[in-house]
Amino acid sequence: MNPIELSVFSSRMEALCEEMGAVLRSAAFSPNIRDRLDYSCAVFDSNGELCAQAAHIPVHLGSMAYAMRGIVSRMHWAPGDMVILNDPYLGGTHLPDVTLIAPVFVQEALTAFVVNRAHHADIGGETPGSMPISRSLAQEGRVIEPVHLMRGSHMDEALLNALTSASRNPAEFRGDIAAQMSANRAGSARLAELIGERGLGGFRTGLEALNEYAEKLAIDALRAIPDGEYRFTDFMDDDGQGNRDVAIRVCLRIQNGHVDADFAGTAPQVPGNINCPISVAAAAVYYVFRCLMPEQTPACAGTFRPIRLHAPLGCLLNARHPAAVAAGNVETSTRVVDVVMGALAQALPGQMPAASHGSMNNIAMGSDEPGNRWDYYETLGGGMGAGARGGGLSGVQTHMTNTLNTPIEVVESRFPVRITRYAIRRRSGGGGSRPGGDGLVREFEFTGPAQVSLLTERRSHSPWGLDGGGPGKPGRNRCRGQELPGKVHLHLEPGDRLTIETPGGGGWGK
């Protein structure tokens, strides 16, 4: 393929994924998918190798790229099928992230897969929002091993009913699953059109050329990192079960444009839910190195071929079943980014930013009262780390998530909650010649009884500054005038106010 043809082919593949996302958002019922955009869409080849993805959620996309080959190889596929899963140990991330996979057949040959992953606000966890302060996977909700939801275009109604009944909001769950199915149908149709225009051979030739081009760009970019070994250690605040200062260690071995990320020395898995499957750790590693590549680098399997990682089985980043993982996907993945960037700051002085706020600041809430069951989940932004080229942005999501905030009007119109304050947390970013971004303040007043679970980080270990810059302020959680731990479950009454102050980003330069 000549360069113009390759560029058009790459853009069409990416646009296909973007259209899948637009369909999913338009058809979804829940604020989590429709308003916060907590979903991701991608295309894989017949072997489960990544072909293209939209600019959605890095932790979703990287983990799918790492794990999809194993998922598709264990299933039998036929036209009209769709497989559903959320098992973190069989290709998922954490239980609220539900994945739907649809095969694309051309001339009776299995040619590709279209896939989407969306975060459901409730998957039947022991507390509303399915982000409990858990000690085992079973407490976090319904586990779905890869299973056919549709066979040959025929829905397994018994399976769908069983999954729906596990949710506190069955109608919303069913509607969101229907939206995910619609997104896959749209992706399948567009992909079939593209293959019809190019022919099956032309499509496969295009994928081969795309991967070769991406691998070349990736290696060229990674050759800019001096060969050597670079180490860094950072810590999780706690696991919610009394274990504090949980270490994550990395040794990056760089040689001639190839990277080996070795997490030997990382703490063993813990009783609390900050453990994660290795696919989530891989997503964080992929993300950091993708940020070093040229903007035009395609997101396909070739992009990640020069990158390998190792995490000992049984450690925090490669937990054994059935360890709890609810916060591993959202909190630990973010710390892996900090650790890898901290190591790269030694290899590329002056080119890496300081640590960002380092937490998705998860809030899950709802009620199990008969006749008044509801559930809601959101994440909050914070301060971005500063760099040599500029200060950090304030009040934004960073790194492993890419979601919006839920509009106040949506929250207050759907749930017994008022947002009494939503503001920038001034002077929370680290000082320096380039200051870190400021965090947020978001205050909730409850107009009815509610259960609330908080899974937050960087409440004791501040986001670090770089090249002489100061650390960002750690976050704070408060209720009824009292300081709260970073990970806690609460029973609140009407009139209670919960205030979340998110961390600021680290500063850069003296």
C-alpha positions as CSV (number, residue, x, y, z in Angstrom):
1,M,0.0,0.0,0.0
2,N,1.2,3.5,-0.7
3,P,1.3,6.0,2.2
4,I,-2.0,7.7,1.2
5,E,-3.8,4.4,0.9
6,L,-2.4,3.3,4.3
7,S,-3.5,6.6,5.9
8,V,-7.0,6.3,4.5
9,F,-7.3,2.7,5.6
10,S,-6.1,3.5,9.1
11,S,-8.5,6.5,9.4
12,R,-11.4,4.4,8.3
13,M,-10.7,1.7,10.8
14,E,-10.5,4.2,13.6
15,A,-13.6,6.0,12.4
16,L,-15.4,2.7,12.6
17,C,-14.6,2.4,16.3
18,E,-15.7,6.0,16.9
19,E,-19.0,5.3,15.2
20,M,-19.5,2.3,17.5
21,G,-19.0,4.6,20.4
22,A,-21.5,7.1,19.1
23,V,-24.1,4.4,18.7
24,L,-23.4,3.1,22.2
25,R,-23.7,6.5,23.8
26,S,-26.9,7.4,22.0
27,A,-28.6,4.2,22.9
28,A,-27.4,3.8,26.5
29,F,-29.7,4.3,29.5
30,S,-27.4,4.9,32.3
31,P,-25.6,8.2,33.1
32,N,-22.4,6.3,33.5
33,I,-22.4,5.4,29.8
34,R,-24.5,8.1,28.3
35,D,-23.1,11.1,30.2
36,R,-19.7,10.1,31.6
37,L,-18.7,8.1,28.4
38,D,-17.3,5.2,30.5
39,Y,-17.0,2.9,27.5
40,S,-14.5,1.8,24.8
41,C,-14.7,0.3,21.3
42,A,-12.1,-1.6,19.2
43,V,-11.6,-3.9,16.3
44,F,-9.5,-7.1,16.4
45,D,-8.4,-9.5,13.7
46,S,-9.4,-13.2,13.5
47,N,-6.6,-14.1,16.0
48,G,-7.6,-11.5,18.5
49,E,-4.8,-9.0,17.6
50,L,-5.7,-5.3,17.9
51,C,-6.4,-3.6,14.6
52,A,-7.9,-0.2,15.6
53,Q,-9.5,1.5,18.6
54,A,-11.2,4.8,19.3
55,A,-9.7,7.4,21.7
56,H,-11.8,6.1,24.6
57,I,-10.6,4.7,28.0
58,P,-6.9,3.6,28.1
59,V,-7.4,1.0,30.8
60,H,-10.2,-0.6,28.8
61,L,-8.3,-0.6,25.5
62,G,-4.9,-1.6,26.7
63,S,-6.2,-4.5,28.7
64,M,-8.3,-5.7,25.7
65,A,-5.3,-5.5,23.5
66,Y,-3.3,-7.7,26.0
67,A,-6.0,-10.3,26.6
68,M,-8.2,-10.6,23.6
69,R,-6.1,-13.3,21.9
70,G,-6.7,-15.6,24.8
71,I,-10.4,-14.9,24.9
72,V,-11.2,-15.5,21.2
73,S,-9.1,-18.7,21.1
74,R,-11.2,-20.4,23.8
75,M,-14.6,-19.9,22.1
76,H,-16.3,-21.4,19.0
77,W,-17.5,-18.7,16.7
78,A,-20.4,-18.6,14.1
79,P,-22.1,-15.7,12.3
80,G,-24.5,-13.8,14.5
81,D,-22.8,-14.8,17.8
82,M,-22.0,-12.4,20.6
83,V,-20.0,-13.3,23.7
84,I,-20.3,-11.5,27.0
85,L,-17.8,-11.5,29.8
86,N,-16.5,-9.5,32.8
87,D,-14.2,-12.0,34.6
88,P,-11.0,-10.1,35.4
89,Y,-9.0,-13.3,35.3
90,L,-10.3,-14.3,31.9
91,G,-9.7,-11.0,30.0
92,G,-11.8,-8.5,31.9
93,T,-10.7,-5.7,34.2
94,H,-13.1,-5.4,37.1
95,L,-16.7,-6.7,37.3
96,P,-18.6,-3.5,36.4
97,D,-16.8,-3.5,33.0
98,V,-18.9,-5.7,30.8
99,T,-17.4,-6.7,27.4
100,L,-19.4,-7.8,24.3
101,I,-17.5,-9.4,21.4
102,A,-19.0,-10.1,18.0
103,P,-17.3,-12.0,15.2
104,V,-17.3,-10.7,11.6
105,F,-17.6,-13.3,8.9
106,V,-16.8,-12.6,5.2
107,Q,-17.3,-15.3,2.6
108,E,-17.9,-17.8,5.4
109,A,-14.5,-17.0,6.9
110,L,-13.9,-15.6,10.3
111,T,-12.2,-12.3,9.5
112,A,-12.3,-10.0,12.5
113,F,-14.1,-9.1,15.8
114,V,-15.8,-5.9,16.9
115,V,-15.7,-5.3,20.7
116,N,-16.9,-2.9,23.2
117,R,-16.5,-2.6,26.9
118,A,-18.8,-0.5,29.2
119,H,-18.9,0.2,32.9
120,H,-22.3,-0.7,34.4
121,A,-23.1,1.2,37.6
122,D,-24.3,-2.0,39.3
123,I,-23.4,-5.6,38.6
124,G,-24.8,-7.1,41.8
125,G,-22.0,-6.2,44.3
126,E,-22.7,-6.4,48.0
127,T,-23.1,-2.6,48.1
128,P,-24.8,-0.2,45.6
129,G,-22.6,0.8,42.7
130,S,-20.7,-2.5,42.9
131,M,-17.4,-0.9,44.1
132,P,-17.4,-2.3,47.7
133,I,-14.6,-2.3,50.2
134,S,-14.2,-5.9,49.3
135,R,-11.9,-8.8,50.3
136,S,-12.9,-11.3,47.5
137,L,-14.1,-11.2,44.0
138,A,-17.5,-12.7,45.0
139,Q,-18.3,-9.6,47.0
140,E,-17.9,-7.4,44.0
141,G,-20.8,-8.7,42.0
142,R,-21.8,-11.2,39.3
143,V,-18.8,-12.9,37.6
144,I,-19.4,-13.6,33.9
145,E,-17.0,-16.0,32.4
146,P,-16.9,-15.7,28.5
147,V,-20.2,-17.1,27.4
148,H,-22.5,-16.8,24.4
149,L,-25.2,-14.2,24.9
150,M,-26.3,-14.8,21.3
151,R,-25.8,-17.8,19.1
152,G,-26.5,-17.4,15.5
153,S,-28.6,-14.2,16.2
154,H,-30.7,-16.0,18.8
155,M,-30.6,-14.4,22.2
156,D,-30.1,-16.6,25.3
157,E,-33.0,-15.1,27.3
158,A,-32.3,-17.2,30.3
159,L,-28.8,-15.9,30.6
160,L,-29.8,-12.3,30.0
161,N,-32.6,-12.6,32.6
162,A,-30.1,-14.1,35.1
163,L,-27.6,-11.2,34.6
164,T,-30.4,-8.6,34.7
165,S,-31.8,-9.9,37.9
166,A,-28.4,-9.4,39.6
167,S,-28.6,-5.7,39.1
168,R,-30.3,-3.2,41.4
169,N,-31.6,-1.5,38.3
170,P,-32.7,-4.3,35.9
171,A,-34.3,-2.1,33.3
172,E,-31.2,0.1,33.0
173,F,-28.9,-2.8,32.9
174,R,-30.9,-4.5,30.1
175,G,-31.0,-1.2,28.2
176,D,-27.3,-0.7,28.4
177,I,-26.6,-4.3,27.2
178,A,-29.0,-3.6,24.2
179,A,-26.9,-0.5,23.5
180,Q,-23.7,-2.5,23.5
181,M,-25.2,-5.0,21.1
182,S,-26.3,-2.2,18.8
183,A,-22.8,-0.8,18.8
184,N,-21.4,-4.1,17.7
185,R,-23.9,-4.5,15.0
186,A,-23.0,-1.0,13.7
187,G,-19.3,-1.9,13.8
188,S,-19.9,-5.2,12.0
189,A,-21.8,-3.5,9.2
190,R,-19.2,-0.9,8.7
191,L,-16.4,-3.4,8.7
192,A,-18.2,-5.6,6.2
193,E,-18.5,-2.6,4.0
194,L,-14.8,-1.8,4.2
195,I,-13.9,-5.4,3.5
196,G,-16.4,-5.5,0.6
197,E,-14.7,-2.5,-1.0
198,R,-11.1,-3.8,-0.6
199,G,-11.7,-7.5,-0.8
200,L,-10.7,-10.0,1.8
201,G,-7.1,-10.2,0.6
202,G,-6.9,-6.4,0.4
203,F,-8.1,-6.1,4.0
204,R,-5.6,-8.5,5.3
205,T,-2.8,-6.8,3.3
206,G,-3.9,-3.5,4.8
207,L,-3.7,-4.9,8.4
208,E,-0.3,-6.3,7.7
209,A,1.0,-3.0,6.3
210,L,-0.6,-1.1,9.2
211,N,1.1,-3.3,11.8
212,E,4.5,-3.0,10.1
213,Y,4.2,0.8,9.9
214,A,3.1,1.0,13.6
215,E,5.9,-1.2,14.7
216,K,8.5,0.9,12.8
217,L,7.2,4.1,14.3
218,A,7.1,2.6,17.8
219,I,10.7,1.3,17.6
220,D,12.0,4.6,16.2
221,A,10.3,6.5,19.0
222,L,11.6,4.1,21.7
223,R,15.2,4.4,20.3
224,A,15.2,8.0,21.6
225,I,15.3,6.5,25.2
226,P,19.0,5.8,26.0
227,D,19.8,2.1,26.5
228,G,20.0,1.1,30.2
229,E,18.1,0.1,33.3
230,Y,15.9,2.6,35.1
231,R,14.2,1.9,38.4
232,F,11.5,3.6,40.4
233,T,9.2,2.8,43.4
234,D,6.0,4.4,44.5
235,F,3.3,3.3,46.9
236,M,-0.4,2.7,47.2
237,D,-1.8,4.4,50.3
238,D,-3.6,1.3,51.6
239,D,-5.9,-1.5,50.6
240,G,-8.9,-0.6,52.7
241,Q,-8.2,-3.6,55.0
242,G,-5.4,-2.2,57.2
243,N,-2.4,-2.8,54.9
244,R,-0.6,0.5,54.2
245,D,2.2,1.7,52.0
246,V,1.9,-1.1,49.4
247,A,4.9,-0.9,47.1
248,I,5.0,-1.0,43.3
249,R,8.5,-1.3,41.8
250,V,9.6,-1.4,38.2
251,C,12.9,-1.9,36.4
252,L,12.7,-0.7,32.8
253,R,15.3,-2.3,30.6
254,I,15.7,-0.4,27.4
255,Q,17.7,-1.7,24.5
256,N,17.7,-0.5,20.9
257,G,14.0,0.6,20.8
258,H,12.7,-2.4,22.8
259,V,11.4,-2.2,26.4
260,D,11.1,-4.8,29.1
261,A,9.1,-3.6,32.1
262,D,9.9,-5.9,35.1
263,F,7.8,-5.5,38.2
264,A,9.8,-7.9,40.4
265,G,9.9,-6.6,43.9
266,T,6.3,-5.3,43.8
267,A,4.4,-6.1,47.0
268,P,2.4,-9.4,47.1
269,Q,-1.3,-9.3,46.5
270,V,-3.2,-8.0,49.5
271,P,-6.6,-8.8,51.1
272,G,-8.2,-5.5,49.9
273,N,-9.3,-4.8,46.4
274,I,-6.3,-2.9,45.0
275,N,-5.0,-6.0,43.3
276,C,-5.3,-6.2,39.5
277,P,-4.9,-8.8,36.8
278,I,-1.8,-8.5,34.7
279,S,-3.9,-7.2,31.7
280,V,-4.6,-4.0,33.7
281,A,-0.9,-3.6,34.5
282,A,-0.1,-4.1,30.8
283,A,-2.7,-1.4,29.9
284,A,-0.8,1.1,32.0
285,V,2.6,0.2,30.6
286,Y,1.2,0.4,27.0
287,Y,-0.3,3.8,27.7
288,V,2.9,5.5,28.9
289,F,5.0,4.3,26.0
290,R,2.2,5.1,23.5
291,C,2.4,8.7,24.8
292,L,6.1,8.9,23.7
293,M,5.2,7.9,20.1
294,P,4.3,10.2,17.3
295,E,0.6,11.3,17.2
296,Q,0.0,9.5,13.9
297,T,1.1,6.1,15.3
298,P,-1.8,3.7,14.7
299,A,-3.3,1.9,17.7
300,C,-2.8,-1.7,16.6
301,A,-0.9,-4.8,17.6
302,G,2.3,-3.6,15.9
303,T,2.4,-0.6,18.2
304,F,3.0,-2.7,21.2
305,R,5.3,-5.4,19.8
306,P,8.5,-3.8,21.1
307,I,7.1,-3.7,24.7
308,R,7.1,-6.6,27.1
309,L,6.3,-6.8,30.8
310,H,6.7,-9.2,33.6
311,A,5.0,-9.3,37.0
312,P,5.4,-12.3,39.3
313,L,2.3,-14.3,39.7
314,G,0.7,-13.6,43.1
315,C,2.0,-10.0,43.3
316,L,-0.2,-6.9,43.4
317,L,-0.1,-6.5,39.6
318,N,-0.7,-10.2,38.7
319,A,-3.1,-11.4,41.4
320,R,-4.3,-14.9,41.8
321,H,-8.0,-15.7,41.5
322,P,-10.2,-15.0,43.5
323,A,-8.4,-11.8,44.9
324,A,-10.5,-8.7,45.0
325,V,-9.8,-6.3,42.1
326,A,-12.5,-3.6,42.1
327,A,-9.9,-0.8,42.8
328,G,-7.1,-2.4,40.9
329,N,-8.5,-1.3,37.6
330,V,-9.2,2.3,38.7
331,E,-6.5,3.1,41.3
332,T,-3.6,0.7,41.0
333,S,-3.4,1.1,37.2
334,T,-3.0,4.8,37.8
335,R,-0.1,4.2,40.2
336,V,1.6,1.9,37.6
337,V,1.6,4.9,35.3
338,D,3.3,7.0,37.9
339,V,5.9,4.3,38.5
340,V,6.8,3.9,34.8
341,M,6.9,7.6,34.3
342,G,9.1,8.0,37.3
343,A,11.6,5.6,35.9
344,L,11.5,7.3,32.4
345,A,12.2,10.6,34.1
346,Q,15.7,9.3,34.8
347,A,16.2,8.2,31.2
348,L,14.7,11.3,29.7
349,P,15.5,14.2,32.0
350,G,13.5,17.3,31.3
351,Q,11.0,15.5,29.1
352,M,8.7,13.7,31.5
353,P,6.0,15.5,33.6
354,A,5.5,15.3,37.3
355,A,2.9,13.0,38.9
356,S,-0.7,13.8,38.2
357,H,-3.3,13.5,41.0
358,G,-3.1,9.7,40.9
359,S,-6.6,8.7,41.7
360,M,-9.9,8.3,39.9
361,N,-11.6,9.3,43.2
362,N,-14.3,6.7,42.9
363,I,-17.7,7.3,44.5
364,A,-20.4,4.6,44.4
365,M,-23.7,5.2,46.1
366,G,-27.3,4.0,46.3
367,S,-29.9,2.3,48.4
368,D,-31.2,-1.2,49.0
369,E,-34.4,-0.1,50.7
370,P,-37.4,-1.9,49.3
371,G,-39.3,0.4,46.9
372,N,-36.4,2.8,46.9
373,R,-33.5,1.0,45.2
374,W,-31.1,3.0,43.2
375,D,-27.4,3.1,42.4
376,Y,-24.9,5.6,40.9
377,Y,-21.2,5.7,40.3
378,E,-18.8,8.4,39.2
379,T,-15.1,9.4,39.2
380,L,-13.7,12.8,39.8
381,G,-10.8,14.6,38.2
382,G,-7.9,16.3,39.9
383,G,-4.7,18.2,39.1
384,M,-2.5,17.2,36.2
385,G,1.3,17.1,36.8
386,A,3.3,19.9,35.3
387,G,6.1,19.5,32.8
388,A,8.9,21.5,31.2
389,R,6.5,22.9,28.5
390,G,3.8,24.1,30.9
391,G,1.9,23.9,34.1
392,G,-0.6,21.1,34.8
393,L,-4.3,21.5,34.0
394,S,-6.8,21.8,36.8
395,G,-9.8,19.6,37.5
396,V,-9.3,17.0,34.8
397,Q,-9.2,13.2,34.4
398,T,-5.7,12.0,33.7
399,H,-3.9,9.0,32.3
400,M,-5.9,5.7,32.6
401,T,-9.4,7.2,32.5
402,N,-10.8,9.5,29.9
403,T,-14.4,10.2,31.1
404,L,-16.5,13.3,31.6
405,N,-18.1,14.4,34.8
406,T,-21.8,13.7,35.2
407,P,-23.7,17.0,34.8
408,I,-25.2,18.3,38.1
409,E,-28.6,18.5,36.5
410,V,-28.5,14.8,35.6
411,V,-27.4,13.8,39.2
412,E,-30.0,15.9,40.9
413,S,-32.9,14.9,38.6
414,R,-32.3,11.2,38.9
415,F,-31.1,10.6,42.4
416,P,-31.8,11.8,46.0
417,V,-28.7,13.9,45.9
418,R,-27.9,17.6,45.7
419,I,-24.5,18.9,44.5
420,T,-24.0,21.8,46.9
421,R,-20.4,22.7,45.8
422,Y,-18.4,22.0,42.7
423,A,-15.2,24.0,42.4
424,I,-11.5,24.1,41.7
425,R,-9.5,23.3,44.9
426,R,-7.3,26.4,44.7
427,R,-3.5,26.1,45.6
428,S,-3.6,22.4,45.7
429,G,-1.1,21.9,42.9
430,G,2.6,21.6,43.6
431,G,4.8,24.7,43.4
432,G,7.5,25.2,40.8
433,S,8.6,27.2,37.8
434,R,5.7,25.2,36.2
435,P,3.0,24.7,38.9
436,G,0.9,21.5,39.1
437,G,-2.8,21.6,38.3
438,D,-5.3,22.1,41.1
439,G,-7.7,19.4,42.2
440,L,-11.5,19.6,42.6
441,V,-14.0,20.0,45.5
442,R,-17.3,18.3,45.1
443,E,-19.8,18.2,47.9
444,F,-22.9,16.0,48.0
445,E,-25.9,16.5,50.2
446,F,-28.2,13.5,50.5
447,T,-32.0,14.0,50.5
448,G,-32.7,10.4,51.4
449,P,-30.9,7.5,53.1
450,A,-27.9,6.1,51.1
451,Q,-25.0,3.8,51.3
452,V,-21.7,5.3,49.9
453,S,-18.4,3.6,49.1
454,L,-15.3,5.6,48.5
455,L,-12.2,4.1,46.8
456,T,-9.7,6.9,46.6
457,E,-5.9,7.2,46.6
458,R,-3.2,9.9,47.1
459,R,-4.6,10.7,50.5
460,S,-1.3,10.1,52.3
461,H,1.3,9.7,49.6
462,S,1.3,13.1,47.7
463,P,1.7,13.3,43.9
464,W,5.4,13.9,43.5
465,G,7.0,16.9,41.8
466,L,9.9,16.7,39.4
467,D,13.2,18.5,38.7
468,G,12.8,20.5,41.9
469,G,9.0,21.0,41.7
470,G,6.9,20.6,44.8
471,P,4.4,17.8,45.5
472,G,0.7,18.3,45.0
473,K,-1.5,18.4,48.0
474,P,-3.0,15.0,49.0
475,G,-6.8,14.5,48.7
476,R,-9.2,14.7,51.6
477,N,-12.6,13.0,52.2
478,R,-14.9,14.5,54.9
479,C,-18.4,13.8,56.2
480,R,-20.2,15.2,59.3
481,G,-17.2,17.3,60.1
482,Q,-14.9,14.3,60.4
483,E,-12.0,13.2,58.2
484,L,-12.6,9.9,56.4
485,P,-10.1,7.2,55.2
486,G,-9.4,6.9,51.5
487,K,-11.4,3.7,51.3
488,V,-14.5,3.5,53.4
489,H,-18.2,2.5,53.3
490,L,-20.8,4.9,54.9
491,H,-24.4,4.8,55.8
492,L,-25.8,8.4,55.4
493,E,-29.0,10.0,56.4
494,P,-31.0,12.9,54.8
495,G,-29.2,16.1,55.3
496,D,-25.7,14.5,55.6
497,R,-23.0,16.1,53.4
498,L,-20.0,14.4,51.9
499,T,-17.1,16.5,50.7
500,I,-14.4,15.2,48.4
501,E,-11.3,17.2,47.8
502,T,-9.2,15.6,45.1
503,P,-5.3,15.8,45.0
504,G,-3.4,18.4,43.0
505,G,-0.7,17.6,40.5
506,G,3.0,17.7,41.1
507,G,5.0,20.8,40.1
508,W,8.0,21.0,37.8
509,G,11.2,22.9,38.1
510,K,12.6,25.0,41.0
